[in-house]
Amino acid sequence: MAAAPFHVWTPDVYEGAPAPVVGFMSTAPKAAVFAVLLRIIFEAHAPGGFWLIWVAAALSMTLGNIFPLWQDNVKRLLAYSSIAHAGYLLVAFAALPSNGIPAAMFYTAAYAAMNVGAFAVVSHFAGAGERYVTVEDYAGLGRRSPLLAATLTIFLLSLIGIPITGGFFAKFYVFSAALQANLVGLTIIGVLNSAVGAYYYLRIIVMMYMREAREPAPLAPIPFGVSAALAISALATIYLGILPGRVLECASQSAADLLR
């Protein structure tokens, strides 16, 4: 799950693996692991488990948001981002089951949509051999490919947690569940880290719209498969940010069935 302190492998693996593989690896297996963890944490009642989750959540959020501040490789940046989001998700695991389980399920769904979309853009933009993966390579993308830049912007804003995106309600439900469980300190750590994390996401957006490329990276036509993946991911991200009730209702029902 790439949560601290077992996170050290993540940046190197994300940087070295092909972007489509990383997009899959950072969502599907992680969702499966969290599904198993739901059963372990909320049914095993192991002694000391609460503080293990509390410390792992705080470390993951903090390390995952501090180290990207000086990363130039977009894949490494998103690797640390995944560590941070694992920490946000663990906040839900530290909360009460009745609120924490639905929040964790919703967060997993929202994160999968926005992260798959982000890596789809990175994969297409990087080109053959993935030569264009630095933040500077994205300079001027907003003028050269407005649609690709706008799509990536949606996913980055969702990773920040901006309203009308799934990432906003994902963090809202997680932090609400934490507050209802009186985890004020962990909530404060999470909110502060969200503010810090906004910097490195916005850095990419600024580069796309407010910087001119010295040597523009070549842009290939977007294949139909990539277009479909981007459209589905973007629609899911916006849907979860505008009409989250249905998904949260399903998650709450699943939580009730799990806790019986």
C-alpha positions, 0 to 999 in steps of 0.5 A: 500500500506504499504507506510509511514507514514501508514506502521507500521502494515507491519512488524508484519503482514508479520512476522505473516502471512504464507509466501505464503499469504504474497507473494500474499498480497504484490503483487496483492492487492498492484498492485490493489491499485496502479491502483486505485491510478493512477486514483485518482492522475492523474485525481482528481488534488486534491490541495496539492496532489503533496507534500503529494506524495513527502513526502510519497515517501521520508519517505517510501524509507528512513524508508524502507531501514534503519530499515532492517539493523538490522533485522534478520527475513527474512520476516520482512526484506522483509516487510520493503523492500516492504515499500521501494519499495512502496516509489520508486513507489510513485516517479513515481506518483510525476512525470509528468503523461506522464512519471510517469504512464508508469514507475509506471506500469512497476515497478509494473510488475517487483516488482510483479515478483521478490517479488512473487519469493522471497517469494516462496523461503522463503516459501519453505525453512522455512519448516513446521511451518516456523521454518527457517526464520532467515538470519542465517538459510540461511548459506551454502544454496549455497552449499546445494541447488545451484538451490534454492540459485541461484533463490533467488539470482536473485530475491534479485539482482533484488530488489537491481536494478542490471542490466539484472534484471527487478528491474534495469529498474524499478528503471531506468524508475522511476528515469528518469521520476522524473528527467524529472519532475525536481524532483532532490531532490527526485531522489537523496533521491531514489538513496541514499536509493537504495545504503543503501538497497543493504546492507541487500539484499547482506547480505542474498547472502553472508550468502548463499555463504560465510558462513557455517551453524552450524546446517543446516536447513533441505531441502525438495524436491521442489514440482512441483508447487513451481518449476513452480512458481520460474521458471516463476518468474525468467524468468519474472524478467530476461525478464524485465531486458533484453527486457523491451521495449515491456512491457514499450510500452504497459504501455505507450499506456495504459497511453495515453489511460488514459490521453485522 
